[in-house]
Amino acid sequence: MYTGLLHTHKLSVILFLFIYLIKLTFLLLSQKENLTRFTKWIRIPEMIISFLFLITGIIMLFNLGRSSLWLYVKIGLVFLSIPIAVVGFRRLNKGLGILAVFLVVCVYGLAEMQKNMVIKGDIPTAITMDPSAPEYNELIHGEALFKANCTSCHGEDGKNNLSGAKDLTQSKLGDIDIKKLIRKGKNSMPSYERIYSDEEIDALTEYVKTYRVKE
């Protein structure tokens, strides 16, 4: 369900921005008649797209396993852009039209930028992270990594299912696929290949498999 919401939200954002860009083009070219005609023609589809844009965003917000200042900034920009756009295009104000489109572009840019803003969670200093150390335990290392970065969505029991996270107790993925998923991410799950070493990914892979229901 979450994956479907995410794709619907992305599509509605792109269509929303596309409509604004067309209106802005007419506005900047001083084509009042074309702007008026397009606005009337697109009125119902625009209402539907705007509704999908907002409702899918709100639903995903309540299903998030984590929140941040950036998230609230994005929400604020979206709600700010809509009345500015309405006034700008209705009154043929080029400045407001440009500002409305700029705000929507900022929202989209922030969303894309966040995918690369993964911060490595803190691991207790008592945990040995060097695989060559005699006291090193891969599962303990993996558990520490999981608690640092994964519990907000997967939960400590692996079944939290927030932000579209899969139930780890039901996972059938092999080691190669698990490591690929950790490295590259998928949907709302970010990529960790920039912050986790191969050894850390190996440890995390071994740990998440411990959640599986034994048959």
DODRENMI-449549 format. One line per 8 residues: number of its first residue (from 1); for each residue y, z, x of N, C-alpha, C. Coordinates in pm, 1 decimal. Atoms other than C-alpha are relative to their C-alpha. Layout:
BEGIN
NUM) Y/Z/X/Y/Z/X/Y/Z/X; ...
END
This chain:
BEGIN
1) -120.8/0.0/82.4/0.0/0.0/0.0/126.1/0.0/86.0; -119.1/-9.9/-84.8/247.6/95.3/273.0/26.7/-130.9/71.6; -17.3/126.9/-69.7/185.5/-228.7/461.0/64.9/-103.6/-91.5; -58.9/91.2/97.3/265.0/-426.4/146.4/146.8/31.6/-24.0; -139.0/-42.0/17.1/583.1/-224.4/95.8/85.0/-42.4/119.5; -73.0/34.1/-121.6/684.3/-283.9/455.6/32.9/-148.9/4.2; -22.7/144.5/-2.0/640.8/-660.8/430.6/97.6/-42.2/-110.3; -92.9/29.5/108.6/820.1/-669.3/94.6/142.2/38.8/39.0
9) -131.6/-47.5/-43.6/1106.0/-467.9/242.6/60.7/-95.8/102.3; -50.7/91.9/-102.0/1138.2/-698.3/544.1/44.2/-132.2/-61.8; -33.8/126.0/64.9/1135.6/-1008.1/324.5/128.5/13.5/-81.6; -119.8/-19.9/81.7/1396.4/-863.1/89.2/124.2/15.2/86.9; -112.8/-14.8/-92.9/1618.9/-769.9/384.2/45.0/-137.3/49.6; -32.0/133.9/-50.8/1599.8/-1123.6/524.1/67.6/-84.7/-107.9; -59.6/76.5/110.3/1674.3/-1281.7/182.6/138.3/53.2/-34.9; -127.5/-65.6/27.9/1953.6/-1030.6/122.4/105.2/-47.6/99.7
17) -91.4/44.1/-105.1/2113.6/-1122.3/454.6/30.9/-149.0/-13.4; -17.6/144.3/15.0/2060.5/-1494.1/391.4/101.7/-31.4/-110.9; -93.8/18.8/110.1/2247.5/-1473.2/58.7/141.9/33.5/44.7; -131.8/-40.3/-49.2/2534.4/-1287.8/224.0/57.8/-104.4/96.3; -47.2/99.3/-96.0/2554.9/-1548.6/501.0/48.5/-127.0/-69.6; -43.5/118.6/75.7/2575.6/-1834.7/251.5/135.1/27.1/-66.6; -126.9/-34.8/63.3/2850.5/-1656.7/59.8/113.0/6.3/102.5; -101.7/-12.2/-103.5/3036.3/-1580.5/380.0/42.5/-137.0/52.0
25) -32.0/135.9/-44.7/3015.9/-1944.0/488.4/97.2/-66.8/-95.8; -91.0/56.9/100.7/3175.2/-2058.5/161.4/137.2/67.2/7.4; -125.3/-75.6/-4.5/3434.9/-1784.3/194.8/84.4/-41.2/120.5; -73.4/35.5/-121.8/3530.9/-1870.8/553.2/51.2/-143.7/-4.2; -42.3/139.8/12.4/3553.3/-2240.9/465.8/96.9/-20.2/-117.8; -93.8/2.0/113.7/3777.2/-2150.4/170.0/-50.0/-88.8/-114.6; 58.5/77.9/108.7/3537.4/-2320.4/-70.1/-22.8/92.3/-120.5; 3.4/-95.5/110.5/3620.9/-2103.3/-369.4/-93.5/-44.7/-111.5
33) 83.7/49.2/110.2/3449.3/-2324.8/-625.9/-148.3/9.9/33.0; 141.2/-9.1/-40.8/3124.0/-2342.5/-428.5/-46.4/144.9/5.1; 33.6/-142.8/-5.1/3132.1/-1966.6/-372.2/-21.3/53.8/-141.0; 12.4/-45.9/138.7/3187.7/-1903.5/-743.6/-127.3/-54.2/-64.6; 118.5/63.5/57.6/2914.6/-2148.7/-842.3/-128.4/62.5/55.6; 118.7/-59.2/-63.3/2665.2/-2007.4/-591.5/-19.5/144.2/-46.9; 8.2/-140.0/43.1/2745.5/-1648.3/-693.2/-59.0/10.5/-140.1; 53.8/-1.2/135.8/2675.0/-1724.8/-1058.7/-147.3/-41.6/-1.3
41) 137.7/50.8/-3.5/2358.1/-1918.8/-977.3/-97.2/100.9/58.1; 88.4/-91.6/-73.2/2218.9/-1649.7/-747.2/5.2/141.9/-56.7; -24.7/-137.1/48.2/2328.5/-1347.8/-955.5/-128.0/75.5/-33.3; 123.4/-70.6/38.6/1988.8/-1260.3/-1108.6/-93.9/16.7/120.0; 85.1/-18.2/-118.2/1781.5/-1333.3/-793.9/56.6/102.9/97.6; -62.1/-96.4/-91.6/2032.5/-1133.4/-590.8/-19.7/143.2/-48.2; 22.9/-133.9/55.4/1998.6/-835.4/-825.2/-143.5/45.0/27.6; 140.8/-32.8/-23.6/1619.8/-850.4/-791.9/-24.1/31.3/147.1
49) 17.1/-19.7/-144.4/1634.7/-883.7/-413.0/64.3/131.3/44.3; -68.8/-124.7/-35.8/1886.9/-598.9/-384.5/-81.0/120.8/-45.6; 82.7/-109.5/52.0/1666.7/-379.0/-603.6/-122.4/21.2/88.9; 117.7/-11.1/-86.9/1359.7/-456.0/-390.8/37.9/56.6/135.8; -50.5/-47.7/-128.1/1559.6/-397.4/-74.6/14.3/152.1/-2.2; -28.5/-142.9/7.2/1669.5/-51.7/-189.0/-123.0/82.5/-37.8; 111.1/-82.3/49.1/1360.1/68.1/-377.3/-112.7/9.8/102.1; 105.0/-7.2/-102.5/1112.2/-27.9/-104.9/44.5/86.9/116.7
57) -51.4/-83.9/-107.7/1336.7/136.2/153.6/-7.8/147.2/-34.6; 4.2/-139.9/44.0/1359.4/457.3/-50.0/-143.0/52.0/-3.1; 140.6/-42.2/6.5/983.4/469.5/-112.4/-54.4/24.0/140.4; 48.0/-17.0/-137.0/910.5/419.3/257.3/63.9/121.4/66.0; -68.0/-117.4/-54.8/1167.6/685.7/342.8/-75.1/127.3/-35.7; 72.2/-119.2/43.5/977.1/943.8/137.1/-142.2/3.9/55.8; 134.9/5.1/-55.2/652.2/828.9/300.4/-0.4/5.9/151.8; -8.0/-4.3/-146.0/778.1/860.2/655.7/-54.7/132.0/53.4
65) 48.6/-120.9/-65.0/609.8/1104.7/889.6/103.9/59.1/92.4; -104.7/-47.6/-89.5/928.2/1138.9/1089.4/133.0/-56.6/-46.7; -132.9/49.5/32.1/1300.5/1098.3/1042.7/89.5/15.5/121.5; -90.8/-7.7/-113.7/1594.8/1053.6/1275.8/140.3/-31.5/-46.9; -138.7/30.8/30.8/1970.3/1013.7/1286.3/16.5/-148.1/-28.9; -7.8/144.3/19.2/1921.1/636.9/1314.0/-39.5/-39.3/-141.5; 46.9/31.5/135.0/1737.2/634.3/982.3/110.9/22.4/-102.1; -106.1/-30.8/94.5/2022.4/799.8/796.3/121.3/-90.2/22.2
73) -107.9/96.1/-28.7/2272.2/572.5/971.2/-29.2/-132.2/-70.0; 38.4/126.1/65.3/2079.5/267.9/843.5/19.6/8.1/-150.9; -14.3/-16.5/144.8/2069.7/402.3/488.7/147.3/-0.8/-39.1; -143.1/-4.8/27.1/2440.1/476.8/499.3/65.2/-137.3/9.9; -56.8/133.8/-17.1/2523.1/127.5/625.4/-36.8/-92.6/-115.2; 43.3/83.1/112.1/2318.7/-35.3/349.5/84.1/30.0/-124.4; -75.4/-37.2/119.3/2492.2/159.2/71.1/148.8/-30.3/15.6; -139.4/34.3/-24.6/2828.3/92.3/235.6/23.6/-150.3/-10.9
81) -18.2/145.3/-3.7/2773.5/-281.8/271.5/8.9/-62.9/-139.1; 6.5/62.4/132.8/2700.7/-352.6/-97.1/135.4/-0.5/-72.5; -130.8/5.8/68.1/3035.0/-244.2/-253.1/103.9/-78.7/79.4; -93.4/78.4/-81.8/3224.8/-396.6/40.2/-21.2/-148.4/-25.1; 30.5/140.6/25.9/3046.5/-727.0/-19.9/48.1/-42.5/-138.7; -40.9/32.2/137.0/3112.8/-716.6/-394.8/151.2/-22.3/-6.4; -146.2/10.5/1.2/3484.2/-656.7/-344.4/46.9/-118.5/83.8; -42.3/105.8/-91.0/3513.8/-896.0/-51.0/-19.4/-138.7/-57.3
89) 27.7/133.3/53.6/3349.2/-1195.6/-216.9/72.9/-24.3/-132.6; -68.9/16.5/128.2/3510.4/-1132.1/-555.6/148.7/-27.3/21.3; -143.4/15.8/-24.8/3859.4/-1107.9/-411.6/29.4/-102.8/110.0; -14.5/102.2/-104.4/3798.9/-1380.2/-150.5/65.0/57.2/125.8; -52.8/-67.4/-119.2/3875.9/-1133.8/126.4/-95.4/-25.5/116.8; 86.5/39.4/-110.5/3737.6/-1283.6/447.6/-35.6/117.8/89.9; 25.8/-116.0/-85.1/3769.8/-960.1/641.2/-111.0/87.5/-54.3; 103.7/-82.1/63.5/3560.6/-762.5/393.1/-134.1/-73.6/-2.7
97) 123.9/78.6/-0.5/3307.6/-1046.3/371.8/-68.7/6.2/134.8; 54.6/-8.4/-135.7/3263.7/-1047.5/748.1/-55.8/139.4/25.9; 43.7/-138.1/-21.1/3237.5/-667.2/751.9/-131.9/27.4/-71.0; 123.3/-21.9/76.8/2967.4/-666.7/480.0/-120.0/-61.7/70.7; 109.3/67.1/-71.6/2754.0/-919.3/668.5/-29.1/70.9/130.9; 16.8/-71.3/-127.1/2812.2/-734.6/994.5/-80.6/128.5/-19.4; 71.4/-124.9/26.7/2686.7/-408.5/840.4/-148.4/-25.2/-24.8; 140.4/32.4/27.9/2367.2/-571.8/711.3/-70.8/-42.9/128.3
105) 57.5/40.9/-129.8/2307.5/-733.9/1051.8/-26.2/122.4/87.4; 18.4/-124.2/-77.2/2354.8/-391.4/1212.8/-123.6/76.3/-46.3; 118.1/-68.7/54.8/2092.6/-240.5/980.2/-127.2/-66.2/50.4; 118.1/74.2/-45.3/1844.5/-513.7/1068.1/-19.8/19.5/150.8; 9.0/-18.2/-144.8/1925.2/-480.5/1439.2/-48.2/138.6/38.5; 43.4/-137.1/-27.4/1882.1/-103.1/1434.2/-148.8/16.8/-27.3; 141.7/-9.9/34.4/1544.6/-139.7/1264.5/-86.6/-62.3/108.4; 76.2/65.7/-105.8/1425.0/-382.7/1530.7/8.3/78.9/130.5
113) -19.8/-75.3/-123.1/1570.5/-173.5/1812.2/-83.9/127.4/2.7; 76.3/-124.3/8.1/1393.9/140.6/1690.4/-144.9/-17.5/42.7; 139.4/25.2/-36.5/1057.1/-22.7/1751.6/-22.4/22.0/149.7; 11.5/-13.1/-144.8/1128.6/-6.3/2124.1/53.5/133.3/50.1; -57.7/-128.9/-39.9/1278.9/343.8/2120.9/-102.7/111.6/-17.4; 105.5/-100.2/9.7/956.0/539.9/2156.5/18.6/101.7/112.6; -17.7/-107.2/-98.8/999.5/873.8/2330.6/-131.2/75.0/17.6; 124.9/-68.7/-29.7/705.8/1037.4/2500.0/14.1/149.0/-28.6
121) -5.2/-141.3/35.5/638.4/1378.7/2350.8/-38.4/90.2/116.4; 28.7/-97.1/-106.5/619.1/1687.8/2567.6/-144.6/47.3/-6.0; 136.6/-50.2/-12.7/278.5/1799.3/2691.9/4.8/132.1/76.1; -1.7/-129.5/-69.8/215.2/2163.2/2790.5/-35.0/-15.1/148.6; 21.8/9.9/-145.0/230.7/2208.2/3167.0/-138.6/49.9/39.6; 133.2/-52.0/-32.0/-102.6/2390.8/3154.7/-107.2/-108.1/-9.6; 96.9/108.2/16.1/-276.4/2063.1/3061.6/-6.8/-82.8/127.6; 18.9/82.8/-119.2/-420.1/1881.7/3363.5/-4.6/-147.0/-41.9
129) -11.4/139.8/39.0/-321.3/1516.2/3337.5/-46.0/-96.4/108.6; 46.9/83.0/-111.0/-457.0/1391.7/3667.6/-151.7/-16.5/-9.3; 144.9/21.8/14.0/-802.5/1231.4/3612.9/-80.1/30.7/125.8; 71.3/-25.7/-125.4/-887.4/1290.2/3979.8/-15.0/149.0/28.9; 8.1/-144.9/-21.4/-843.0/1667.6/3951.2/-134.1/53.1/-48.3; 132.8/-54.3/36.9/-1169.0/1871.7/3938.9/-3.2/61.5/-139.7; -3.4/-68.4/130.1/-1057.6/2060.4/3627.6/42.0/-92.2/-114.0; -47.3/93.7/102.9/-950.5/1747.0/3437.5/-101.7/-15.2/-112.5
137) 83.4/19.7/118.9/-1084.5/1718.6/3083.2/66.5/-108.9/-85.6; -59.2/115.2/68.3/-1026.4/1382.0/2914.4/32.5/30.4/-145.4; -24.0/-30.6/140.6/-1057.3/1515.5/2559.1/118.5/94.4/-19.1; -114.0/-91.9/8.0/-811.5/1799.3/2621.3/129.8/-75.3/26.0; -116.1/83.2/-29.9/-571.2/1550.4/2774.6/34.7/-87.9/-120.9; -21.3/84.9/116.6/-615.2/1315.7/2477.6/55.6/77.0/-117.9; -48.9/-83.5/109.6/-561.6/1598.3/2229.3/147.3/33.6/19.4; -139.8/-32.0/-29.2/-235.1/1693.7/2401.8/90.2/-119.8/-28.0
145) -76.8/122.0/26.2/-113.6/1333.6/2384.7/11.9/-25.9/-150.3; 2.3/21.9/145.0/-212.7/1307.9/2019.0/97.7/94.0/-69.6; -89.7/-97.0/62.3/-27.4/1625.2/1924.4/145.7/-29.2/32.9; -136.2/27.2/-42.8/278.3/1510.9/2117.8/61.7/-118.5/-72.8; -56.9/122.8/54.2/317.0/1169.8/1955.7/-60.4/-52.4/-130.6; 72.1/64.3/111.2/71.3/1105.9/1673.1/-11.6/82.2/-127.4; 24.9/-85.3/116.9/52.5/1404.4/1437.9/102.0/-18.4/-111.4; -102.1/15.7/104.5/377.7/1323.3/1255.4/-44.4/-98.4/-107.0
153) 48.8/98.2/97.4/201.7/1029.1/1088.4/-148.1/21.0/-34.5; 143.7/-15.0/21.9/-171.9/1090.2/1133.3/-37.8/142.1/-42.0; 32.7/-138.6/29.2/-157.8/1468.1/1093.0/-96.9/56.7/102.1; 89.4/-63.0/-97.6/-350.2/1718.0/1301.6/-146.1/-18.3/-36.6; 138.5/24.0/41.7/-661.8/1644.8/1097.3/-33.8/-149.2/-1.4; 24.1/143.5/-4.5/-621.5/1266.6/1137.1/5.6/-68.4/-134.1; 5.4/56.5/135.2/-584.8/1215.2/760.5/134.3/5.3/-73.0; -131.1/-17.7/63.3/-211.4/1249.2/697.0/47.1/-122.8/-78.1
161) -30.9/126.5/68.5/-162.4/881.1/603.8/147.9/-21.3/-30.0; -141.7/26.3/17.7/216.2/884.4/639.2/40.5/-124.1/78.4; -50.0/123.4/-62.9/409.9/568.0/731.9/-109.7/-104.5/16.7; 107.3/99.0/-7.3/96.1/366.1/666.5/-107.4/32.6/101.2; 100.7/-37.6/-99.5/-110.6/557.7/923.2/-139.1/0.8/-62.5; 137.5/6.6/50.0/-484.0/502.4/884.7/-69.4/135.2/11.8; 82.5/-121.4/-4.2/-731.7/780.1/814.6/-96.3/-13.0/117.4; 81.3/10.9/-121.7/-887.3/834.6/1157.0/-143.8/42.2/-21.8
169) 137.5/-42.5/25.1/-1193.7/997.1/1005.0/-85.4/-115.1/-51.0; 71.8/115.1/55.9/-1283.7/662.0/848.6/6.1/-122.7/91.5; -16.9/114.1/-90.7/-1201.9/440.8/1146.8/-133.2/-50.5/54.2; 119.2/64.2/-55.3/-1466.5/193.5/1265.0/33.7/-82.7/124.2; -43.7/81.4/-112.6/-1265.4/40.6/1550.4/-73.6/36.4/128.3; 59.2/-23.3/-131.4/-1424.5/-1.1/1891.4/107.0/34.8/101.3; -94.1/-43.1/-103.1/-1264.4/114.4/2215.1/106.0/-106.0/29.7; -94.2/107.6/-34.4/-1105.7/-222.9/2290.2/109.0/-11.4/-106.6
177) -96.6/13.4/108.9/-940.4/-242.4/1948.4/91.5/122.6/-9.9; -82.6/-121.5/3.0/-820.8/118.8/1961.0/107.0/-6.4/108.5; -95.3/8.3/-110.8/-660.2/66.0/2300.7/105.5/-106.5/-25.6; -95.4/106.5/32.6/-499.7/-257.4/2183.9/101.6/48.4/-102.2; -87.4/-52.3/104.2/-357.9/-81.3/1878.7/100.5/98.6/59.1; -89.2/-96.2/-64.7/-214.2/199.2/2093.3/104.4/-73.3/84.5; -91.8/72.6/-89.3/-63.6/-45.9/2340.5/102.7/-82.2/-77.3; -87.5/95.6/67.7/80.8/-299.0/2096.7/62.0/52.2/-129.5
185) -49.4/-48.2/127.6/128.7/-96.9/1777.3/-33.2/-96.7/-112.1; 23.3/87.0/116.0/104.6/-240.8/1427.3/77.1/55.9/-118.7; -83.0/-40.8/113.2/333.1/-233.6/1123.1/98.6/108.4/43.3; -95.6/-105.2/-36.3/516.8/101.9/1145.3/-39.2/74.2/127.7; 42.5/-66.0/-122.9/314.5/222.4/1442.8/62.6/-71.3/119.9; -65.9/63.8/-114.1/518.8/159.1/1759.0/-96.7/-28.3/114.2; 77.9/29.2/-120.1/389.3/23.0/2088.2/19.4/112.0/101.4; -7.0/-108.0/-98.3/304.4/286.6/2349.1/-30.9/-48.1/141.8
193) 40.1/48.6/-131.9/221.9/59.4/2642.3/106.4/25.1/106.0; -106.9/-25.1/-96.8/559.8/129.6/2803.7/7.6/145.3/43.5; -12.4/-141.9/-35.0/521.2/506.8/2801.7/-132.6/65.9/35.6; 130.7/-56.2/-33.0/145.6/564.4/2836.7/-65.3/-82.2/110.3; 76.0/66.6/-106.1/-52.4/484.6/3148.7/-137.7/-38.0/-53.9; 135.6/37.5/41.1/-400.1/331.0/3129.7/-87.6/123.1/-16.3; 79.8/-123.2/7.3/-549.5/674.4/3196.6/31.7/78.5/-127.3; -39.0/-72.3/121.5/-351.5/828.1/2910.0/-53.5/-71.0/-125.0
201) 54.0/75.8/113.2/-455.0/550.0/2672.4/-150.5/20.6/-10.6; 144.4/-27.1/0.3/-817.0/604.1/2775.4/-28.3/137.4/-60.6; 19.5/-136.2/49.0/-786.3/977.9/2706.7/27.5/7.9/-150.5; -34.6/-1.3/142.0/-618.6/922.8/2370.2/-106.1/-71.7/-83.0; 105.8/74.5/68.3/-883.0/668.6/2272.6/-123.4/87.1/-21.8; 116.5/-87.3/11.5/-1162.9/914.2/2342.9/24.0/112.4/-99.6; -27.6/-111.3/90.6/-988.5/1189.3/2150.2/0.8/-43.1/-146.2; -8.2/40.0/141.4/-913.3/994.0/1830.3/-138.3/-28.1/-57.5
209) 135.9/24.7/49.5/-1282.3/903.8/1807.8/-69.9/126.8/-44.6; 62.6/-126.3/40.0/-1364.5/1273.2/1766.6/26.3/32.8/-146.5; -31.3/-23.9/141.7/-1210.2/1261.6/1417.5/-101.4/-69.0/-92.2; 89.5/77.4/85.2/-1474.6/1023.1/1290.1/-109.3/85.8/-64.1; 104.7/-72.2/72.2/-1713.0/1151.3/1028.2/-134.8/-44.0/56.0; 131.7/30.3/-57.6/-2056.3/1174.1/1184.3/-96.0/-40.2/-111.5; 95.9/48.8/99.5/-2311.4/970.3/993.3/-140.6/49.5/30.2
END
